[in-house]
Amino acid sequence: MGLTGRMKAVTFTNPNLYSLCMEKHQHESKTMWVVLLTAVTMVVEIIFGLTTKSMALLADGIHMGSHVLAIGLSWLAYVIVRRVNKSDSFSGNSDKILSLSGYSSGLMLLIFAIVILVEAVERFFTPVTIVYKEAILVAIIGLAVNIASAFLLHHDHDHSDHNIRAAYLHVIADALTSVSAILGLTAAMVWDIPFIDTIAAVLSSLVIVKWSVGLLKETGKSLLDMEEAEEHGHHGHHHHH
């Protein structure tokens, strides 16, 4: 029986389950498109960065790679859930996989924020020469890719699916760093005050730390609640005997 056949079989037994399967299927394809878009941007930026000897492009390309990994993890979680739900041997709760993926994604986001913070502080003490126009252009490219990705993921970042929410947060966090870079670099270029860019980077990384901690709390809670619910279930069975 193909996927549609299975879907139909599911519909007869539980219409809600059918819409959930369809929703996860949509989330899977959307995260896949975001991974592809980010990966293509990464490759283009790295190639151009190497050919034009642009450090800004190269750095952003490598940075895009971390998002390919993080959002790729979210996509992989949907693929695993779909496979798992198809197999009859798995009796557990496949949503745990999504929560676990969301939790891992939250950890990645936290690391990403700390890296920006450390880099910004280092820059503050040892200023580097920035080719402003080039750096601003790179930030605009990054922002465009993030806006497109956020648009793809936005409608679905419901609170029950931590996995898509984690992917969405990664994209929004990256958009925030792009915006702060554009503002910081422009201000630094116009007023000739280099450290404005550093302050912008510090502020955006602090916001991302707040978001990632929030995500870790939520996903952690849903992972623990499921454990508790199962415990209660077991106790319940004992009482009936």
C-alpha positions in Angstrom: 0.0 0.0 0.0 1.4 3.4 -1.0 1.4 6.5 1.2 -2.0 7.7 -0.1 -3.4 4.3 0.5 -2.1 4.3 4.1 -3.4 7.8 4.5 -6.9 6.7 3.4 -6.8 3.7 5.7 -5.8 6.1 8.6 -8.7 8.5 7.7 -11.3 5.9 8.2 -10.0 5.1 11.7 -9.1 8.6 12.8 -9.7 11.8 10.8 -7.6 13.8 13.2 -4.7 11.5 12.8 -5.0 12.0 9.0 -4.7 15.8 9.3 -1.7 15.3 11.6 0.0 13.1 9.1 -0.7 15.6 6.3 0.6 18.4 8.5 3.9 16.6 9.3 4.2 15.8 5.6 3.9 19.5 4.8 6.4 20.4 7.5 8.8 17.9 6.1 8.7 19.3 2.6 8.9 22.9 3.8 12.0 22.2 6.0 13.5 20.3 3.0 13.1 23.4 0.8 14.7 25.6 3.5 17.6 23.2 3.8 18.1 23.3 0.0 17.9 27.1 -0.2 20.4 27.5 2.7 22.7 24.9 1.2 22.7 26.6 -2.3 23.4 30.0 -0.7 26.2 28.4 1.4 28.0 26.9 -1.7 27.6 30.1 -3.7 28.9 32.3 -0.9 31.9 30.0 -0.3 32.8 29.9 -4.0 32.5 33.6 -4.5 34.3 34.2 -1.1 37.3 32.2 -2.3 37.4 33.7 -5.8 37.0 37.3 -4.7 39.1 36.7 -1.5 36.2 38.2 0.5 36.4 37.2 4.1 32.9 38.4 4.8 31.4 36.1 2.1 33.5 33.2 3.2 32.6 33.6 6.8 28.9 33.9 6.1 29.1 30.8 3.8 30.6 28.8 6.6 28.1 30.2 9.0 25.3 29.2 6.6 26.7 25.6 6.9 25.8 25.6 10.6 22.2 26.4 9.7 22.2 23.7 7.0 23.1 21.3 9.8 20.5 22.6 12.3 17.6 22.8 9.9 18.7 19.6 8.2 18.3 17.9 11.6 14.7 19.2 11.8 14.0 17.8 8.3 15.7 14.5 9.2 13.4 14.2 12.3 10.3 14.4 10.0 11.7 11.8 7.7 12.4 9.5 10.7 8.9 10.1 12.1 7.3 9.3 8.8 9.3 6.1 8.5 8.6 5.1 12.1 4.9 5.7 11.7 4.9 3.5 8.7 6.5 0.6 10.5 4.3 -1.5 12.7 7.1 -2.5 15.0 7.3 0.9 16.6 4.8 1.4 19.5 6.3 4.5 21.2 5.4 8.1 20.7 6.9 9.5 17.5 6.4 13.0 18.7 9.2 12.4 21.2 11.5 12.3 18.2 10.3 15.8 17.1 10.8 17.2 20.7 14.2 15.7 20.9 15.2 17.2 17.5 13.8 20.6 18.7 15.8 20.3 21.9 19.0 19.5 20.0 18.3 22.5 17.7 17.8 24.7 20.7 21.3 23.7 22.0 22.8 24.5 18.6 21.1 27.9 18.6 22.6 28.6 22.1 26.1 27.6 20.9 25.6 29.8 17.8 24.7 32.8 20.0 27.6 32.3 22.3 30.0 32.1 19.3 28.7 35.5 18.1 29.1 36.9 21.6 32.7 35.7 22.0 33.6 36.9 18.5 32.0 40.4 19.1 33.9 40.8 22.4 37.2 39.7 20.7 36.5 42.3 17.9 36.0 44.9 20.5 39.5 44.4 21.9 41.3 43.7 18.6 39.5 45.7 15.9 39.8 44.3 12.4 39.6 46.3 9.2 36.1 45.8 7.7 35.4 46.3 4.0 32.0 47.9 4.8 30.2 47.9 1.5 31.1 44.2 0.9 30.1 43.2 4.4 26.8 45.0 4.1 26.1 43.3 0.8 26.7 39.9 2.3 24.4 40.7 5.2 21.7 41.7 2.8 22.0 38.4 0.8 21.8 36.5 4.1 18.7 38.5 5.2 17.0 37.8 1.8 17.6 34.1 2.2 16.3 34.1 5.8 13.2 36.1 4.9 12.4 33.6 2.2 13.0 30.7 4.6 10.9 32.3 7.4 8.1 32.8 4.9 8.2 29.1 4.0 8.1 28.0 7.7 6.0 30.8 9.3 2.5 29.6 8.8 3.3 26.3 10.5 5.2 27.2 13.5 2.4 26.0 15.8 3.3 25.5 19.4 2.6 21.8 19.4 5.3 21.0 16.9 8.6 21.9 18.6 10.6 20.7 15.6 9.3 23.2 13.0 9.4 25.9 15.7 13.1 25.2 16.2 13.8 25.5 12.5 11.8 28.7 12.3 13.7 30.1 15.3 17.1 29.4 13.6 16.0 31.3 10.5 14.6 34.2 12.5 17.8 34.3 14.7 19.9 34.5 11.6 17.7 37.2 10.1 18.2 39.2 13.4 22.0 38.9 13.1 21.8 40.0 9.5 19.6 43.1 10.4 21.9 44.0 13.3 24.9 43.6 11.0 23.4 45.9 8.3 22.5 48.5 10.9 25.8 48.2 12.8 28.0 48.3 9.7 26.1 51.2 8.1 26.3 53.2 11.3 30.0 52.3 11.7 30.6 53.3 8.1 28.7 56.6 8.2 29.9 57.9 11.6 33.2 56.1 11.5 32.6 54.4 14.8 33.6 50.7 14.3 32.4 49.5 17.7 28.7 50.1 16.9 28.9 46.9 14.8 30.2 45.1 17.9 27.4 46.4 20.1 24.8 45.4 17.5 26.3 41.9 17.5 26.2 41.6 21.3 22.6 42.7 21.5 21.4 40.3 18.8 23.3 37.4 20.4 21.7 38.1 23.8 18.2 38.0 22.2 19.1 34.7 20.6 20.3 33.3 24.0 16.9 34.2 25.4 15.1 32.5 22.5 17.2 29.3 22.7 16.7 29.0 26.5 13.0 29.3 25.9 13.0 26.6 23.3 15.1 24.3 25.5 12.7 24.8 28.4 9.6 24.0 26.2 11.1 21.0 24.5 12.6 19.8 27.7 9.2 20.0 29.4 7.5 18.1 26.6 10.1 15.4 26.8 9.7 15.1 30.6 5.9 15.4 30.5 5.7 12.4 28.2 7.8 10.4 30.6 5.5 11.3 33.5 2.4 10.6 31.5 3.7 7.1 30.8 4.6 6.6 34.4 1.0 7.5 35.4 -0.2 5.2 32.8 1.7 2.3 34.3 0.4 3.1 37.8 -3.1 3.3 36.5 -2.8 -0.2 35.2 -1.7 -1.6 38.6 -4.7 0.0 40.3 -7.2 -1.7 38.0 -5.8 -5.1 39.1 
